[in-house]
Amino acid sequence: MPARFPAVLPLTFQGKFLCFILRILCAALALFKGKEWERPIPNFEENPLRYRFRDLLYFAYKYYYRPPIQAENQALEDYFHAQKLPFAKAEELQSCISISVGGDLMPYSWITKESCTQLWDKLGPWYFSSDIVFANLETPIAPSKKPGIVPEVMLSNMYFNGTEEMFHIFNGNGQYKGHDVLSTANNHSLDQGADGLIETLQFLDQKNIQSTGTQATEEKRIAIVEREGIRFAFVAATYCLNAIQIKEEEKHLVNLGDFNLPNCDLSELDKLVQEARAQADVVLLSLHTGNAYQAYPSEHTTEIMHRIFELCEPDAILGSHPHNPQAPEYYSYTGIKSGQAKKGLCIYSQGDFVAYDIFTWCHFHLGFKLYFSSDKSNPELKHVEVYPSMMKQNKSKFQFVPVTGQSDSKEQDELQRFWKQHLSPSLSAHLAPSIG
């Protein structure tokens, strides 16, 4: 593994010292578990509410020391490398409806008005130009409460709360139209309690941004966006709420299920997708699940996604949570309800978006643009564009810059190597034309 990949980036002397101690402890642990943990642990749920001591050690090991950059087994790695995404000629896209899909928007202390004035200069025109723009808002935005920033070192519970200034940056700095839909279903949904969640929904409503995945009442929030007479439904759910034990009377607030456990119950998720299907022509499922800090999805995660396609039949699954990019999948299956042969795009992880985690590869984001046919009788997915970028820091200023092409830093070199080794077999032929 290259020496700079991944690189821990603490801010303060205390943070650097704590990370140093943790890395020493993990290095000692590697003497006993290093060989076993070169690949992801099978069936690992990554749910703090259910952690055993061994689970905690494993997560700390891959977070602070050595994340698994190989798949759980060689067959799974070969499977992802063999994936072929949908492709269409440029002239065919003129009659399509475009949807930009972004990764996790998170409240890091680096994200300030002063540091992000140039953030969107290169990526913004591509990302915000789509007919519909969607991402995962992985923090409450409750202005009446104190800000809750991502801690420098993860040694305690994390309770996020982004500021209005941060949200302005998330939403394009006022330079672009901003997001049309945001998922609010993730492991930080209830960080500010039920009232913080409701305040977040009200905040988004005031910004004329639809949300999905959480709701104040028993009625599910399904975001419906119509373009050219075709209705697109966005639904969302999450696999956990970190260490928060949700109260019985608050269970309606978040679409929650054990979506990272093998053989998990999908009945409620199926109801949600079918409710959306009754209202729309295309259904996009945003699912916050999977395992963080590993290059490939876990085998049980792919099996769960396959079950979701076969039972629920969404048109695409927009995954989030792992914090670094993972290879996508274009899955062929026969729908249990429809009996029809179908294909579904599964984006397991785009990585962090507007965020700044401690690993180099977490600064690598895969922006997706999905093109759906505007044919009302068959609005199918026709083409996928991918814009790989890194959130680069230069003299306290951040900017999204393309990862492909010539690099001007060791960090970019590392990300390009990661791109070629783990993602390019399935994505390199489908880069956005502006950077390919």
N, C-alpha and C positions, 0 to 999 in steps of 0.2 A: 504494500500500500504506500503511495507517495507520502512523503513526510508532511506535506502541507494539506493533506486531505484525509479526514476533515480537520479543520483547525478550530480550536476553542478560542473564542473572542470575548473574554470577560472585559469589563470596563475599568474597574477599580483595583487597587492593590489587594484589598480583601478578597474580591472576586477571583483575581489571578491566583492568590494563595490557596483559596479553597479548591479551585479547579486543579491546581498542582497536587494537592493532597489527595484528591479524589482519583486523579490519574495514577498516582503511585499505588493506591489501594487496588485500583482496577488492574494495574500491571501485575500485582501479586495474585489477584484472582485469575488472571490469564494463565498462570502456571498450572492451574487445576481445570479451568473451563475453556481456555482459549481455543483448543481444537474443536470442542463440541459447539462453541458459539461462533464459529466461522460462518455458519449458515443460520438462518432464523430458527428458533425453537418451534417445533410443530405445535399447532393449535394454541398458540399464545394469544390470550384475549386482550392484554394491555388495558385492563380496567382497574384503576386505583382502588375502587370500592371493594375489589375482590383479591387484591394482591396478597400472595403469600410471600414469605421472606425471600425465597428463591426467585420469584418474579421480580421483586424489587431489585435484587442484585443484578439480574439479567438486564433490566431496563437501564440501570445506572451504568452498567458495563458498555452497552451499545451507545448510550447517550454521551458519556464523558470520555470514552476510550476508543472503542473499535466497533463501529457499526458493521453489520454483515453486508458486503457488497456482492455476494453470490446469492443465487436463488436457493430455496430450501432443498432442491435437488436439481441435478443436471437436466432432467426431462422437462421440468418447469421452465428453466432458463431457456432451453431450446424452443419450447412452445412460444414464449414471448418473442424471441428473436425471429420466429417464422411468421409473425403476424403481418397481415397486409391491410392497411387502412383503405377506406373507400376513396376513390380518386375520380375526378371528372375533368374534362378539358375546360380551359378558362372561359370559352364562349358559352358553355352550358350553364355557367354560374350566374349569368346575367338575369335569368328568370328565377333565381333562388332567393330564399330568405336566409340572412346570415345571423348567427348567434355567437357572440364572443363569450367564452367561459374562462374565468380567472380563478386562481387558487385562494389561499387563506389571507384575509385582511386582519392583522393583529396589532395590538397596542404596545409596540416597543418604544423605549425611551429615545431611540434614534430618530423616530418619525416626528419631526417638528416642522413648523412653517419655514424656518430658516434653512433647514437641511434639504428640503424637498422641492425647492422652487423649480428645479430642472428635471424632476423625477420622470415626468411623462413625455418629455420632449421627443423621444424617439419611438417609444412604444404606443403612446396615447393615440396618435392618428390611426394606427391599425386597430387597436383594441376597442376604442370607443366609437368607431365608425360603423359598427354592425347595426342591423335593425333591432336587435335585442342584446343587452349586455347583462351578464350574470356573474356573480361570485359568491364566496362564502364569507360572511361577516362573523369572524370568530372572536367576538367580544360584544358585551352589551354596550350600548351608548345611552347612558342614563345621566344627563347633565346635572340633575339635582344631587347626585352622589359624588363622592370623591373619586378622582381618577384611580384606576387600578392598572398599573403597568406590569408587563412581563418581568418577573424577577431576573436578576443577573445570573444567579445560580439556583437551580431547581432543588432546594432543600426544604421547601415548605409548600403548603397548599397555595395555589395561584388563583386569585380572584380578580378577573379582568374588569375594566371599565374604561372604554375609550372616550376621548374628549371630542367636542364638536370640531376643534381644530384638526384632530387626527382624521375624523370622518371626511372633512373637506378635502384632505389629501387623498384618502382612499378613493374618493369619488371624482378624481381628476383635477383637483385644484381649481375648479371653476373654469378650466380651459376647454372642457368637452361636455357632452350632454350628461355624462355620469351613468350610473347603473340603473337599469330598468327593474331588476329583481335581485334580491339578496336572500340567501338562505340564512336563517338564524338558529338552525338546529345543529348544535355541536356540543362538545363536552364543556363549554363555558357558557351555555345558555342561561343557567341560573346562578351565575357567579354573584350577581347583585340581587338575588332573591326574586320572588314573583313580581314585586312591584318594579324592580329594575328591568325585568323582561318586558313588562307591559309598557314601561316608559320608553324602552327601545323601539317597540312596535309603533308607538305614537310618534316618536321622533322620525322614523322612516316614513310614516304616513304623511307627516308634515312636509317631507322632502319629495313627496309624490313618487316614492320608491316602493314597489310591492315587496312584501316579505313572505316567506313560506317556511314551514317547519315548526313554528311556535305560534301560539294563539292565546288570547285572553279568555276565551269562552270555549265551550265544548265543540263549537263548530270549527272544523279544520280550515286553516288558511291555505288555500290553493291559489297560487298566483296565476292568473290567466292573462296572456298578452296576445292580442290579435294583430296580425300583419297580413295585408293583402287577402283578407277574408279567411285566413287560416288561424285557428286558435291553438296557442301553445300553452300547456299547463306545466307549471313547475311545482313539484312536491319535494319535501325534504324530511329527513329523520336522522337521528344520531344513535350510536351504540352505547354511549354512557354520558354521565354528567360528572366525571371525575369522582371525587370522594363524597359528593353530595347525595344523600339518600332522599329521594323525592317523596313528599308527603302524598298520602292517598288522595286528598282533596285538591292536589295540584297536578295530578298526573296528566290532565288534559292540556297543560301548558306547553309541553314538549312532546313531539313525536319520537318516542323512545322505544328501543327494542334491543335484544341481545344479538345485534347484527355482526358480532365478531366471535361468536361461539359456533362451533360445528353443529349442524342439525338444529339451528335456531328456529323458533316459531316465526313464520312470515305471514301469518293470517292477517294481522292488523295492517301490515305494510301493503298487503294485497288489496285490502279494502280501500286504503288511501289511494292507491294507483287506479283502481277501478272507478272510484268517485271522480278522479281527475279525468279519466278516459271518457266518462259520460258527458263531460263538459268541454272537451277539447279534441283536436285532431292529432296532436302530437303531445306525448307525455315525457317529460324529462325528470328523472329522479336524482336528487342530490342526496347522497348518502355519506354521512360522516362516520367512517369506520376504517378498519385496516390497522396496520402496525407501523409505527414511526421509525425513521432512521434506518431503513433498509432499502436496498436498491430495487428489489422485486417484491410484488405482493406475496403474502404467505399462501401456501397451497390451500388451506381451508378458506381463506378469503376469496380466492378465485372460485372455489366450489360454491360458496354462498352466493356470489354474484351470478353464477350460472343458474342456480335455483331461482333467483329473483327474476331473471329473464324468462325462464321457462314457465314459472307460475304467474307472475305479475305482468309480463310483457311490456315493460316501458320501452320507449324508443331509444333511450340512452341512459346510462348511469354516470353521473358526474360525482366522482369520489373526492373526498378530502380527508385530512387528518395526518397522513404520514410526514408532512413537512419537507420532504424532498421528492423530486419527481420519480415516478415509477412508470414502467412500460405500460402502454394501453393495450386494449384487446378489442378485436372485432369478432364477436361470438356468433356462430351459426347454431340455430336451435329450432325446435318445433314447439310452438306455444301449446300449453296444456289446454287452455280454454278455446283458443281459436283453431287449433289443429293445423295451423299454417306454418310453413317454413319461413323463418325470419332471420335477420341479422341485427345485432345490437352492439352499439359502441359502448365500451366500458372504459372510462378514464379513471384509473385507480387513484392516481395522485398527480396533481400538477406542481406540487411543492408549495412552499410559502410564496405569497405574492408581495403585498406591501407589508413587510415584516423584516426582521434581521436577527435570525436565530444564530446560535454559536457555531454552527458548522458551515464550512464553505459551500457545500452542496445545497444547503438550505437557501442560499442566495440565488439559486438557479430555478427559474420558473418556466414552465411550459404553458404558454398561452395557446388556447385552442379556439378555432373559429369553425363552427359547424354550418354547413350549407344544406338547407332543406328545400326540396322542390316546392314551387308555389302552385303546383297542380293540386287543386282541391280534392280530386278523386284519389290522389296518391301522394301525399306530402312526405316523401321518404328522404332519408339522409343521402345526399349525393356526393358530398366532398368534405374533406377535413383539411384545414390548414393548421400548421403548427409554427409558433413563433417562440423559439428558445431564447431567453434573455437572462441576464444576471442583474441583480440590484447592486450596482457598483458604487463604492464610496471613493470620492476624490476630493481631498481638502475639505472634509466635513460636508460635502454635498453628495447627494445620492441621485443616480440616474439609472433607468433600465437601459442596458445596452445589449445588442445581439451577441449571443454566445458563438455562433458560427462566424467564419471569416477570420481575419487576422486578429490576434490577441496582442495586448500590450501589458500583460501582467501574468505572474505565475499563477494567480488565482484563476484567471480566465483559462490558462493552459490546463489546469486541473479539471475545470468544468468541461472543457472541450474533450478531454480524454474520457471523462465519465460519459459524456454524450455519445461518443463513438463506440465505447465498449458495451454500454448497457441499454442505450435507447435508439441509436441510429438505425439498426436493422429494420425497425418497424416505422420509423418516422422520417428518415432523411429524404425520402422521395416526395414528401408532402410538406416541405417548408413553405412558409409564406413567401410569395414571389418577390417581396421587397427585400428579402435578406437571403434567399436561397442561392 
